[in-house]
Amino acid sequence: MKILDFIILVDTKAKMSLKAEASKLYLSFLWWIIEPVLFVLAFYFVFGVLLKSSQEDFLLFLMCAKIPYMWFSKAVTTASASIVGNCGIISQIDIPKTIFPYAAIQITLYKEIPVFLLLFSMCVYYGYMPSLEWLWLIPLIIVMYLMIVALGLLTAILVCYADDVRMLINMAMLFLMFSSGIFFNISDIHQPLQDYLMTYNPLAFLCDGFRKILMHKGTYNLEHLLVLAGIFATTIAGLHLLYRNMSRALAARVVNA
């Protein structure tokens, strides 16, 4: 299948799924914004109101990391179950299995667009005006997307062979939520733990990058970002080869499960 045809098919499947999902809900597309806002407010109440965080502009501080984390978490979780969840289609037609994780990721991407616009609006509300530094968000978002694709493709294969992997994914997401600086400032962690966290936890590095750009007019370690981009891109390329070689085996495994 040509790359352009693949992209069109993924995008079409994603849009059809979004319309079908929205048609089942009274508030339709509004849930794309309502759900993450409710999550953020719940954590703000716990950490900002009950525990009285001393972090300045804590609501915005929380949103700058929580929103990218939610994009990552939802995308990887839904992508991991995408092949198994489309066993009916797989049993009827022979198509590249990568379509399903990519479509799941695309669905989440569309849902996150208005949420990120809300985040940018909140930055303006708090007095953090757009500047040229905001352009550094582009490579940051690209690398975040590459990480999501790499983990989404990997977990989708693993779930085909062991459904228990879904439980491990949920536990991993919970661990990452509390260890990636979502509720605290990574710079407050003593060395060398701070360096270890930023080096070996890509999500912590990326979430911290959003804060540095949106709230502090700063930037991230570009060299480290390029290293992450190379790792994720190489992983994606390797997984595409694996999917190609395992296409029939995956189909048989899913259909006969």
C-alpha positions in Angstrom: 0.0 0.0 0.0 1.3 3.4 -1.0 2.1 5.8 1.9 -0.4 8.4 0.7 -3.2 5.8 0.5 -2.2 4.5 4.0 -2.4 8.1 5.4 -5.8 8.7 3.8 -7.2 5.3 5.1 -5.9 6.0 8.6 -7.4 9.5 8.6 -10.7 8.4 7.2 -11.0 5.6 9.8 -10.2 8.0 12.6 -12.8 10.6 11.4 -15.5 7.9 11.1 -14.8 6.6 14.5 -14.9 10.1 16.0 -18.3 10.8 14.4 -19.7 7.5 15.6 -18.5 8.1 19.1 -19.8 11.7 19.2 -23.2 10.6 17.9 -23.7 8.4 21.0 -23.2 11.3 23.5 -25.6 14.1 24.3 -22.8 16.6 24.5 -21.1 15.2 21.5 -17.7 16.7 20.7 -17.8 18.9 23.8 -16.6 15.9 25.8 -13.2 16.3 24.1 -12.7 19.4 26.3 -15.0 18.5 29.3 -13.2 15.3 30.2 -9.7 16.6 30.4 -10.9 19.7 32.2 -12.6 17.7 34.9 -9.5 15.5 35.3 -7.3 18.6 35.8 -9.8 20.2 38.2 -9.9 17.1 40.3 -6.1 17.0 40.7 -6.0 20.7 41.2 -8.5 20.3 44.1 -6.4 17.6 45.7 -2.9 19.1 45.2 -3.8 22.8 45.0 -6.6 23.2 47.5 -6.3 20.3 50.0 -2.5 20.0 50.0 -2.0 23.7 49.3 0.8 23.5 46.8 3.2 26.5 47.0 3.8 26.4 43.3 3.0 29.7 41.6 0.0 29.6 39.2 -0.5 25.9 40.1 -3.5 25.4 37.9 -1.6 26.4 34.8 1.5 24.6 36.1 -0.6 21.4 36.4 -2.2 21.9 33.0 1.1 22.3 31.2 2.1 18.8 32.1 -1.2 17.0 32.7 -2.6 17.7 29.2 0.5 16.3 27.4 0.4 13.3 29.7 -3.2 12.7 29.0 -2.6 12.8 25.3 0.2 10.3 25.7 -1.7 8.0 28.1 -4.9 7.9 26.1 -3.1 7.4 22.8 -0.9 4.5 23.9 -3.7 2.8 25.8 -6.2 2.9 22.9 -3.6 2.0 20.4 -2.6 -1.1 22.4 -6.1 -2.5 22.1 -6.7 -1.4 18.5 -5.7 -4.6 16.6 -7.6 -6.9 19.0 -10.5 -4.6 18.9 -10.7 -4.8 15.1 -10.6 -8.6 14.8 -13.8 -8.6 12.7 -12.3 -6.4 10.0 -9.0 -8.4 10.1 -10.9 -11.7 9.6 -12.5 -10.3 6.4 -9.8 -8.5 4.6 -6.0 -8.5 4.5 -4.8 -5.0 5.2 -1.7 -3.7 7.0 -2.2 -4.2 10.8 -0.4 -0.9 11.5 -3.5 0.9 10.3 -5.3 0.2 13.5 -2.8 1.6 16.0 -2.3 4.6 13.8 -6.0 5.3 13.5 -6.4 5.0 17.3 -3.5 7.5 17.7 -5.0 9.8 15.1 -8.4 9.8 17.0 -6.6 10.9 20.2 -4.7 13.6 18.2 -7.9 15.1 16.9 -9.4 15.1 20.4 -6.3 16.8 21.9 -6.3 19.8 19.4 -9.1 21.8 21.2 -7.6 20.8 24.6 -4.2 22.3 23.6 -5.9 25.4 22.4 -7.6 25.6 25.8 -4.1 25.3 27.4 -2.7 28.2 25.2 -5.8 30.3 26.1 -5.1 29.7 29.8 -1.5 30.8 29.4 -2.8 34.1 28.0 -5.3 34.4 30.8 -2.5 34.0 33.4 -0.4 36.6 31.5 2.0 34.3 29.7 1.7 35.8 26.3 2.7 34.0 23.1 6.2 34.7 21.9 8.8 33.3 19.4 9.8 30.8 22.1 6.5 29.1 21.5 7.8 27.8 18.2 10.0 25.4 20.2 6.7 23.6 20.9 6.7 22.2 17.4 9.7 19.8 17.7 8.5 19.0 21.2 5.1 17.9 20.0 6.7 16.0 17.0 8.9 14.0 19.4 5.9 13.4 21.7 4.0 12.0 18.7 6.9 9.7 17.7 7.1 8.4 21.3 3.3 7.7 21.2 3.6 5.9 17.8 6.6 3.8 18.9 4.9 2.6 22.1 1.5 2.3 20.5 2.8 0.0 17.8 4.8 -2.1 20.3 2.0 -2.5 22.8 -0.5 -3.4 20.1 1.6 -6.4 19.1 2.1 -7.5 22.7 -1.6 -7.3 23.5 -2.3 -9.6 20.6 -0.3 -12.3 22.3 -1.1 -11.6 26.0 -4.1 -9.6 27.0 -2.6 -9.2 30.4 -0.3 -6.6 28.9 -3.2 -4.2 29.2 -3.1 -4.4 33.0 0.7 -3.7 32.9 0.1 -0.7 30.6 -2.5 0.8 33.1 0.0 0.3 35.9 2.8 1.8 33.9 0.6 4.9 33.1 -0.2 5.3 36.8 3.5 5.1 37.7 4.5 7.6 34.9 1.8 10.0 36.1 3.4 10.2 39.6 7.0 10.1 38.4 7.0 12.5 35.5 6.7 15.8 37.3 3.0 16.3 36.7 2.2 17.5 40.2 5.7 18.8 41.2 8.5 20.8 39.8 11.3 18.5 38.6 13.9 21.2 39.4 13.0 20.7 43.1 14.4 17.2 43.1 17.9 16.8 44.4 20.8 15.7 42.2 21.6 13.2 40.8 18.0 12.0 40.9 16.9 14.9 38.8 19.3 14.1 36.0 18.3 10.4 36.1 14.7 11.3 35.8 15.2 13.7 32.9 17.5 11.3 31.1 15.7 8.0 31.5 12.1 9.2 31.6 11.3 10.8 28.2 7.8 11.8 29.4 9.2 13.8 32.3 11.6 15.5 29.9 8.8 16.4 27.5 6.3 17.6 30.1 9.0 19.7 31.7 9.7 21.1 28.2 6.1 22.3 27.8 6.4 24.2 31.1 9.7 25.7 30.3 8.4 27.1 27.0 4.9 28.2 28.1 5.6 29.5 31.6 9.2 30.4 31.8 10.0 31.6 28.2 12.9 29.1 28.2 13.7 26.0 26.2 14.8 22.4 26.7 18.0 20.5 26.0 17.8 20.3 22.2 20.5 17.7 22.0 18.6 15.3 24.3 15.4 15.9 22.3 17.2 14.9 19.0 18.5 11.8 20.7 15.0 10.9 21.7 13.7 11.6 18.2 16.4 9.2 16.8 15.5 6.5 19.2 11.8 6.7 18.6 12.1 7.0 14.8 14.4 3.9 14.7 12.0 2.0 16.9 9.1 2.9 14.6 11.0 1.8 11.5 11.9 -1.5 13.1 8.4 -2.1 14.3 7.1 -1.5 10.7 9.4 -4.2 9.5 8.1 -6.5 12.2 4.5 -5.8 11.4 5.2 -6.6 7.7 6.8 -9.9 8.5 4.2 -10.8 11.1 1.1 -9.7 9.3 -0.4 -13.1 8.7 0.7 -14.4 12.1 -1.0 -11.4 13.8 -4.2 -12.0 11.9 -4.3 -15.7 12.8 -3.6 -14.9 16.4 -6.3 -12.3 16.7 -9.0 -14.2 14.7 -8.4 -17.5 16.6 -8.1 -15.9 20.0 
